[in-house]
């Protein structure tokens, strides 16, 4: 008996090969993946002293952040490398950094 599986293929991407887009001075995003349902993953790089312009509001869904390097500040507190942050839908913050940082971002819903 032969059993066939219709499993989706894994997708692989590297930060080095991802296109770079500057969203604000000293703040760059590198998109890594986007799903059919609007979910997406990216790396955000912030230079020392960089700040998001305005308030970053999480709509329509949540944002999940893992601090890969440096120290990320959400406008209220510092989050060093190794920190995981779940920002629920409807929450907001002002991303910034004194030291510079690199973040992995995941948006489970589009």
Buried (B, 14 or more C-beta within 10 A) or exposed (E): EEEEEEEEEEEEEEBEEBEEEEEBEBBBBBBBEBEEEEBBBBBBBBBEEBBBEEEBEBEEBBBBBBBBBBBBBBEEEBBEBEBEBEBEEEBEBBBBBEBBBBBBBBBBEE
